[in-house]
Amino acid sequence: MELQVPDVPLLKIFSFLDAFSLLQASQVNRGWNRVAENDQLWRSLCLKKWSLCNFSGCLGSQTWKRLFLQQTKLEHRMAAVKPEDFLFREARPMAYLSGCGHTVGAQEKSVLCTVSSKHKLYAWDVQEGTMIWSSPVQQSSIMRLATLPQMHLAFTVDLEGTVKVWNCQDEDALATLTMPWTCFSLEICLTNDGPFLMVGNAEGDIYTLTVPELRGVSKVNAFKYSVDLLHCSPDKKWIFASGTHQNILPVVFLTESLLKPSEGKSPLSLSIPFSSCCRACWAPRRTSRITVMYRRGSCKKTGFTTFELMAKRMGDRTDMQGRLCHIRDTIATFLLPLHMESPIWMGVGDGNTVVFESGPSLFLFTISGHLLQRFEDHQRTIGNLWVDPVHVLTTSTDDSLHLYMWDEEGRYPHLKSCCHLEHVGNDPAPSWRLAGSVCEVESHIGLGGYLRELKK
């Protein structure tokens, strides 16, 4: 090791290493140790592994290396949890679920937002398992809930089309806007220009609004029917929009063209040639890849197709192109067997796998249709599914919940079953829906008729 490689090329070489190799390299000599401690190297590792996480509230004065090691340790601890590691606390019936975190002193605090059938929004202190506040009873049933953890905000839209912004620490709405039509989709998009709320309504319009003021930025008529799905890509470059009507082709908008509309010009968009879309998910670590679930034909066959989206700039013009990923490139389309019950929920792993429920079973397939895993952890039909880069949560109609963790060893990521939680209490299982989750320093779960908190 007498040959001294300059810091700049050595930093470039180290950027190709994984965390374990980088730690090994740091023990070679003082020069290598100095370069291996570079904050940008560890920041890249953090963002690559947890691309959907928000680290702004938990980084503080510590280094990215320390944060990476803490998060990795937490994952190993979560993977080893058992049912007896959980506390059970009764809570009100929940219809929707989401979360946002805020800092109290030097400690990151997790707040869980829920919506009940009583037309109210609730905020819960997950560490304490107690309710912080509840909103006044709303005039109409709340249909959608989204959160922006970075700003401690929650967003709701009710059956009458009233959009509200809530501070997760206060029971009063910060802003209110009544839309002209019923709204069926809600998506928050945090960009370099700030946060924006996107709302899809029954007339096929997509409204882009400022946060938290709810001032109008743009209005786009995307379809002749309702906008049922709105999904922002992990890098915030694309907005996927679709309806569940059989004649609708999904559209992907360039986010920039919605935030900065040109007068007299339509926003730049791309139609995806698959009608009857019922779900869609962006690959968390491949920001231009999206997997679409659709149903077609008289037998309502369910299929999955993965697309790569590209934008090529030509002067001041942007030409968009969507292409089906060919089998020799990324292997990106398959149909489910006719005997398999059509799934309702889906998610994606690293971009090469898709996870979905079918009856009481959970399946993990490659995007080309190869079965990797099948889980039979529920006795009754899986009623909901949540997938993020760390966890997979399934809930059944008997109000049981099962937790899985992603394990990325091997050619394809696979799921490791962690624990199964049953509903407790004498009340019948409430009606709820899992609408979202938040990736924070610690992972907590609140579902059904209870809050469950990891023991410290």
C-alpha positions as CSV (number, residue, x, y, z in Angstrom):
1,M,0.0,0.0,0.0
2,E,2.9,2.3,-0.5
3,L,1.4,3.7,-3.7
4,Q,-0.5,6.8,-2.7
5,V,-3.7,7.3,-4.8
6,P,-4.9,10.9,-4.8
7,D,-8.1,11.7,-2.8
8,V,-10.2,12.6,-5.9
9,P,-9.9,9.4,-7.9
10,L,-9.9,7.4,-4.6
11,L,-13.2,9.0,-3.7
12,K,-14.6,8.0,-7.1
13,I,-13.5,4.4,-6.6
14,F,-15.0,4.3,-3.2
15,S,-18.3,5.5,-4.5
16,F,-18.8,2.0,-6.1
17,L,-18.4,0.2,-2.8
18,D,-21.2,-1.1,-0.6
19,A,-21.2,-0.2,3.1
20,F,-19.4,-3.3,4.3
21,S,-16.6,-2.9,1.7
22,L,-16.3,0.8,2.6
23,L,-15.9,0.0,6.3
24,Q,-13.2,-2.5,5.3
25,A,-11.4,0.1,3.1
26,S,-11.4,2.6,6.0
27,Q,-9.1,0.2,8.0
28,V,-6.3,0.1,5.4
29,N,-4.5,3.3,6.5
30,R,-5.1,6.8,7.6
31,G,-5.5,8.2,4.0
32,W,-8.1,5.6,3.1
33,N,-9.9,6.1,6.4
34,R,-10.1,9.9,5.7
35,V,-11.6,9.4,2.3
36,A,-13.9,6.6,3.4
37,E,-15.4,8.9,6.1
38,N,-16.6,11.3,3.4
39,D,-20.1,12.3,4.2
40,Q,-21.2,12.2,0.5
41,L,-20.3,8.5,0.2
42,W,-22.5,7.6,3.2
43,R,-25.3,10.0,2.1
44,S,-25.4,8.2,-1.3
45,L,-25.6,4.8,0.5
46,C,-28.5,6.1,2.7
47,L,-30.5,7.5,-0.2
48,K,-29.9,4.4,-2.3
49,K,-31.1,2.0,0.3
50,W,-33.9,4.1,1.7
51,S,-34.9,6.3,-1.2
52,L,-38.4,7.1,0.1
53,C,-37.3,8.2,3.5
54,N,-37.1,11.7,4.9
55,F,-33.9,12.2,6.8
56,S,-34.2,16.0,7.4
57,G,-35.7,15.6,10.9
58,C,-33.4,12.8,12.1
59,L,-30.0,13.7,10.7
60,G,-29.3,16.6,13.1
61,S,-25.6,17.1,13.9
62,Q,-24.7,13.4,13.3
63,T,-22.9,12.2,10.2
64,W,-24.5,10.3,7.3
65,K,-22.3,7.3,8.3
66,R,-23.7,7.2,11.8
67,L,-27.2,7.5,10.4
68,F,-26.6,4.6,8.0
69,L,-25.4,2.4,10.8
70,Q,-28.3,3.3,13.1
71,Q,-30.9,2.6,10.3
72,T,-29.2,-0.7,9.5
73,K,-29.2,-1.7,13.1
74,L,-32.9,-0.8,13.4
75,E,-33.7,-3.0,10.4
76,H,-32.0,-6.0,12.0
77,R,-33.9,-5.3,15.2
78,M,-37.2,-5.1,13.3
79,A,-36.5,-8.3,11.5
80,A,-36.1,-10.1,14.8
81,V,-39.3,-8.9,16.4
82,K,-41.9,-11.4,17.7
83,P,-45.6,-10.9,18.7
84,E,-44.7,-10.8,22.3
85,D,-42.5,-7.7,21.6
86,F,-45.7,-5.7,21.0
87,L,-48.0,-3.8,23.3
88,F,-51.7,-3.7,22.4
89,R,-53.8,-0.6,23.0
90,E,-57.4,-0.1,22.1
91,A,-58.2,2.8,19.8
92,R,-61.2,4.1,17.8
93,P,-62.2,2.4,14.5
94,M,-60.1,3.7,11.7
95,A,-61.0,4.3,8.1
96,Y,-57.7,5.7,6.8
97,L,-54.2,5.8,8.1
98,S,-51.1,7.9,7.5
99,G,-48.3,9.4,9.4
100,C,-46.0,12.3,10.0
101,G,-43.1,13.0,12.3
102,H,-42.0,16.1,14.1
103,T,-39.1,17.0,16.4
104,V,-39.6,17.5,20.1
105,G,-36.4,18.8,21.6
106,A,-33.6,16.6,20.3
107,Q,-35.9,13.6,19.8
108,E,-37.8,12.6,16.7
109,K,-41.5,12.1,17.5
110,S,-43.8,9.9,15.5
111,V,-47.3,11.1,14.9
112,L,-49.9,8.9,13.3
113,C,-52.9,10.5,11.6
114,T,-56.1,8.5,11.2
115,V,-59.6,9.2,9.9
116,S,-62.6,7.5,11.4
117,S,-66.1,6.8,10.2
118,K,-67.3,9.6,12.5
119,H,-66.0,12.3,10.0
120,K,-63.1,13.2,12.3
121,L,-59.3,13.4,11.9
122,Y,-57.1,12.1,14.7
123,A,-53.5,12.6,15.6
124,W,-51.8,10.0,17.8
125,D,-48.5,10.0,19.7
126,V,-47.2,6.6,18.7
127,Q,-44.5,6.3,21.3
128,E,-47.1,6.9,24.1
129,G,-50.0,5.3,22.3
130,T,-52.3,8.2,23.2
131,M,-54.4,10.6,21.1
132,I,-52.9,14.1,20.8
133,W,-56.0,15.7,19.3
134,S,-59.0,15.2,17.2
135,S,-60.6,17.6,14.7
136,P,-64.2,18.9,14.9
137,V,-66.7,16.7,13.2
138,Q,-66.6,17.4,9.5
139,Q,-69.7,18.0,7.4
140,S,-69.0,15.1,5.1
141,S,-67.2,11.8,5.1
142,I,-63.4,12.1,4.6
143,M,-62.4,10.1,1.5
144,R,-58.7,10.6,1.2
145,L,-55.8,11.3,3.6
146,A,-52.2,12.2,2.8
147,T,-49.3,13.5,4.9
148,L,-46.1,15.6,4.4
149,P,-43.8,14.5,7.3
150,Q,-41.2,17.1,6.4
151,M,-43.6,19.9,7.3
152,H,-45.7,18.1,9.8
153,L,-48.8,18.5,7.7
154,A,-51.8,16.3,6.9
155,F,-54.2,16.7,3.9
156,T,-57.8,15.5,3.7
157,V,-60.6,15.7,1.1
158,D,-64.2,14.8,1.9
159,L,-67.1,13.5,-0.1
160,E,-68.2,17.1,-1.0
161,G,-64.8,18.0,-2.5
162,T,-63.5,20.1,0.5
163,V,-59.7,20.0,0.7
164,K,-58.1,20.9,4.0
165,V,-54.6,21.2,5.3
166,W,-53.9,20.3,9.0
167,N,-51.0,20.9,11.3
168,C,-50.2,17.6,12.9
169,Q,-49.8,19.4,16.2
170,D,-53.1,21.4,16.1
171,E,-56.7,20.5,15.7
172,D,-57.6,23.5,13.5
173,A,-57.3,23.4,9.7
174,L,-54.6,25.8,8.3
175,A,-56.4,26.2,5.0
176,T,-59.6,25.1,3.3
177,L,-60.6,24.9,-0.4
178,T,-63.9,23.7,-1.8
179,M,-63.4,22.0,-5.2
180,P,-66.2,22.2,-7.8
181,W,-66.5,18.4,-8.1
182,T,-66.1,15.3,-5.9
183,C,-62.4,14.4,-5.6
184,F,-61.2,10.8,-5.8
185,S,-57.4,11.1,-5.5
186,L,-54.9,13.1,-3.5
187,E,-51.1,13.2,-3.8
188,I,-48.4,15.4,-2.1
189,C,-45.3,16.2,-4.1
190,L,-42.2,17.7,-2.5
191,T,-40.0,19.3,-5.1
192,N,-37.0,21.7,-5.2
193,D,-39.6,24.5,-5.7
194,G,-41.4,23.5,-2.6
195,P,-44.4,21.2,-1.7
196,F,-47.4,21.0,-3.9
197,L,-50.7,19.2,-3.5
198,M,-52.4,17.5,-6.5
199,V,-56.1,16.6,-6.5
200,G,-57.9,14.6,-9.1
201,N,-61.7,15.0,-9.4
202,A,-64.7,13.3,-10.9
203,E,-64.5,15.4,-14.1
204,G,-61.1,14.1,-15.0
205,D,-59.3,17.3,-13.8
206,I,-56.0,17.5,-12.0
207,Y,-55.5,20.5,-9.8
208,T,-52.1,21.5,-8.6
209,L,-52.2,23.6,-5.4
210,T,-49.6,25.4,-3.3
211,V,-48.9,24.2,0.3
212,P,-50.1,25.2,2.8
213,E,-52.1,28.0,1.2
214,L,-54.0,25.9,-1.4
215,R,-53.6,28.5,-4.1
216,G,-54.1,27.3,-7.6
217,V,-51.0,26.6,-9.7
218,S,-52.5,24.7,-12.7
219,K,-55.6,22.8,-13.8
220,V,-55.3,20.0,-16.4
221,N,-58.1,18.0,-17.9
222,A,-56.6,14.5,-18.1
223,F,-59.6,12.3,-18.9
224,K,-63.3,12.3,-19.6
225,Y,-63.9,10.3,-16.5
226,S,-62.7,10.6,-12.9
227,V,-59.0,10.6,-11.8
228,D,-58.8,7.7,-9.4
229,L,-55.0,7.3,-9.2
230,L,-52.3,9.9,-8.7
231,H,-48.7,8.8,-7.9
232,C,-45.6,11.0,-7.8
233,S,-42.4,9.3,-8.8
234,P,-39.7,9.0,-6.0
235,D,-37.5,11.6,-7.7
236,K,-40.6,13.9,-8.2
237,K,-40.0,14.1,-11.9
238,W,-43.2,12.3,-13.1
239,I,-46.8,12.3,-12.1
240,F,-48.8,9.1,-12.9
241,A,-52.5,9.7,-13.4
242,S,-55.2,7.2,-14.3
243,G,-58.9,6.3,-13.8
244,T,-60.3,2.8,-13.4
245,H,-62.7,3.2,-16.4
246,Q,-62.0,0.6,-19.1
247,N,-61.7,3.3,-21.8
248,I,-59.0,5.3,-20.0
249,L,-55.3,5.2,-20.9
250,P,-53.0,6.2,-18.0
251,V,-51.0,9.3,-18.5
252,V,-47.7,10.3,-17.1
253,F,-47.1,14.1,-16.8
254,L,-43.7,15.8,-16.5
255,T,-44.0,17.3,-13.0
256,E,-42.3,20.5,-14.1
257,S,-44.9,21.2,-16.8
258,L,-47.6,21.0,-14.2
259,L,-45.9,23.3,-11.7
260,K,-44.8,25.8,-14.3
261,P,-47.5,25.7,-17.0
262,S,-47.0,27.5,-20.3
263,E,-49.9,29.7,-21.4
264,G,-51.7,28.2,-24.3
265,K,-49.7,24.9,-24.2
266,S,-50.7,21.6,-22.7
267,P,-48.4,20.0,-20.1
268,L,-45.9,17.5,-21.5
269,S,-47.3,14.0,-21.0
270,L,-47.2,10.5,-22.2
271,S,-50.0,8.0,-22.6
272,I,-49.3,4.5,-21.5
273,P,-51.0,2.0,-23.9
274,F,-52.8,-0.1,-21.3
275,S,-56.4,0.5,-20.5
276,S,-58.3,-0.8,-17.5
277,C,-55.5,0.2,-15.1
278,C,-56.5,-0.5,-11.5
279,R,-53.2,0.0,-9.7
280,A,-49.7,1.4,-10.3
281,C,-46.5,1.7,-8.4
282,W,-43.2,3.4,-9.0
283,A,-40.0,1.5,-8.3
284,P,-38.5,3.2,-5.2
285,R,-34.9,2.9,-6.4
286,R,-35.4,3.1,-10.1
287,T,-37.1,6.5,-10.5
288,S,-38.2,6.1,-14.1
289,R,-39.7,2.7,-13.8
290,I,-43.3,2.1,-13.1
291,T,-45.3,-1.2,-12.9
292,V,-49.0,-1.1,-13.9
293,M,-51.6,-3.6,-12.9
294,Y,-54.6,-3.9,-15.3
295,R,-57.5,-6.2,-16.1
296,R,-58.8,-6.8,-19.6
297,G,-60.9,-9.3,-21.7
298,S,-64.1,-11.0,-20.9
299,C,-62.4,-13.1,-18.3
300,K,-60.9,-10.0,-16.7
301,K,-57.4,-11.4,-16.8
302,T,-55.0,-9.5,-14.5
303,G,-51.7,-8.5,-15.9
304,F,-48.6,-6.5,-14.9
305,T,-46.5,-4.5,-17.2
306,T,-43.4,-2.5,-16.3
307,F,-42.4,0.6,-18.3
308,E,-39.3,2.8,-18.4
309,L,-39.9,6.5,-19.0
310,M,-37.4,8.7,-20.7
311,A,-37.3,12.5,-21.4
312,K,-34.9,13.7,-24.1
313,R,-34.3,17.4,-24.3
314,M,-33.9,19.0,-27.7
315,G,-33.2,22.7,-27.2
316,D,-36.1,24.1,-25.3
317,R,-38.3,21.1,-26.3
318,T,-38.8,17.9,-24.4
319,D,-39.9,14.8,-26.2
320,M,-41.2,12.0,-24.0
321,Q,-41.2,8.3,-24.9
322,G,-42.5,5.3,-23.1
323,R,-41.2,1.9,-24.1
324,L,-42.2,-1.6,-23.0
325,C,-39.2,-3.1,-21.4
326,H,-38.1,-6.0,-23.6
327,I,-37.3,-9.4,-22.2
328,R,-33.6,-9.1,-23.0
329,D,-33.5,-5.7,-21.1
330,T,-35.7,-5.8,-18.0
331,I,-38.4,-8.5,-18.7
332,A,-41.5,-6.6,-17.9
333,T,-44.9,-8.1,-18.6
334,F,-47.0,-11.2,-17.5
335,L,-50.5,-12.4,-16.9
336,L,-51.8,-14.2,-13.9
337,P,-53.3,-17.7,-14.3
338,L,-57.1,-17.7,-14.7
339,H,-57.5,-19.8,-11.6
340,M,-55.9,-17.2,-9.4
341,E,-58.3,-14.7,-7.7
342,S,-57.7,-11.2,-9.1
343,P,-55.7,-9.0,-6.7
344,I,-56.8,-5.6,-5.5
345,W,-53.6,-4.3,-4.0
346,M,-50.0,-4.4,-5.2
347,G,-46.6,-2.9,-4.6
348,V,-43.1,-3.2,-6.0
349,G,-39.7,-4.0,-4.5
350,D,-36.5,-3.0,-6.2
351,G,-38.0,-2.6,-9.6
352,N,-37.6,-6.2,-10.6
353,T,-40.3,-7.7,-8.3
354,V,-44.0,-7.2,-7.7
355,V,-45.9,-8.2,-4.6
356,F,-49.7,-8.6,-4.4
357,E,-52.4,-10.3,-2.5
358,S,-54.9,-12.9,-3.9
359,G,-57.5,-14.2,-1.4
360,P,-55.7,-15.0,1.9
361,S,-52.3,-15.4,0.2
362,L,-49.5,-13.0,-0.5
363,F,-47.4,-13.5,-3.6
364,L,-44.0,-12.2,-4.7
365,F,-43.3,-12.4,-8.5
366,T,-40.5,-11.2,-10.7
367,I,-41.8,-8.6,-13.2
368,S,-41.5,-11.3,-15.9
369,G,-43.9,-13.6,-14.1
370,H,-41.7,-16.0,-12.1
371,L,-43.1,-16.9,-8.7
372,L,-40.6,-16.3,-6.0
373,Q,-42.6,-16.7,-2.8
374,R,-46.1,-17.5,-1.5
375,F,-47.2,-16.8,2.0
376,E,-50.2,-18.3,3.8
377,D,-50.1,-16.3,7.0
378,H,-53.8,-15.2,7.0
379,Q,-56.8,-17.3,7.5
380,R,-59.2,-14.9,5.7
381,T,-58.9,-12.7,2.6
382,I,-56.2,-10.0,2.7
383,G,-58.1,-6.7,2.8
384,N,-55.2,-4.3,2.4
385,L,-51.5,-4.2,1.5
386,W,-48.8,-1.6,2.1
387,V,-45.3,-1.8,0.6
388,D,-42.3,0.4,1.2
389,P,-38.5,-0.1,0.8
390,V,-38.2,-1.7,4.2
391,H,-41.6,-3.4,5.1
392,V,-44.6,-5.1,3.7
393,L,-47.7,-5.0,5.8
394,T,-50.8,-7.1,5.1
395,T,-54.1,-6.9,6.9
396,S,-57.0,-9.4,6.7
397,T,-60.7,-9.1,7.0
398,D,-60.5,-10.8,10.4
399,D,-58.5,-7.7,11.5
400,S,-55.2,-9.6,11.8
401,L,-51.9,-8.0,10.6
402,H,-48.7,-9.6,9.3
403,L,-45.4,-7.9,9.1
404,Y,-42.7,-8.8,6.5
405,M,-39.2,-7.3,5.9
406,W,-37.3,-7.1,2.6
407,D,-34.1,-9.1,2.4
408,E,-31.9,-8.1,-0.5
409,E,-29.5,-11.0,-0.4
410,G,-29.4,-13.1,-3.6
411,R,-30.4,-12.4,-7.2
412,Y,-33.8,-11.1,-6.3
413,P,-35.0,-9.4,-3.1
414,H,-37.3,-11.7,-1.0
415,L,-39.5,-11.3,1.9
416,K,-38.9,-12.5,5.4
417,S,-41.9,-13.1,7.6
418,C,-41.5,-11.4,11.0
419,C,-44.6,-11.5,13.1
420,H,-48.4,-11.9,13.1
421,L,-50.7,-9.8,15.2
422,E,-54.4,-10.7,15.9
423,H,-57.2,-8.3,16.8
424,V,-57.8,-8.0,20.5
425,G,-60.9,-6.9,22.3
426,N,-64.6,-7.9,22.3
427,D,-65.7,-5.4,19.7
428,P,-66.2,-6.7,16.1
429,A,-63.4,-5.9,13.7
430,P,-63.9,-2.3,12.5
431,S,-64.0,-1.1,9.0
432,W,-60.7,0.5,8.0
433,R,-58.4,1.1,5.1
434,L,-54.6,1.4,5.1
435,A,-53.9,4.6,3.1
436,G,-50.3,5.4,3.8
437,S,-47.2,5.1,5.9
438,V,-44.2,7.1,6.7
439,C,-40.5,6.1,6.8
440,E,-38.9,7.5,10.0
441,V,-36.2,6.7,12.4
442,E,-38.4,4.0,14.0
443,S,-41.2,2.0,12.5
444,H,-44.6,1.8,14.1
445,I,-47.9,0.3,13.0
446,G,-51.5,1.4,13.8
447,L,-54.4,-0.6,12.3
448,G,-57.9,-1.9,12.8
449,G,-59.2,-1.3,16.3
450,Y,-55.8,-0.8,18.1
451,L,-52.4,0.8,18.1
452,R,-49.4,-1.4,18.3
453,E,-46.2,0.0,19.5
454,L,-42.8,-1.7,19.6
455,K,-41.5,-2.0,23.2
456,K,-38.4,0.0,23.9
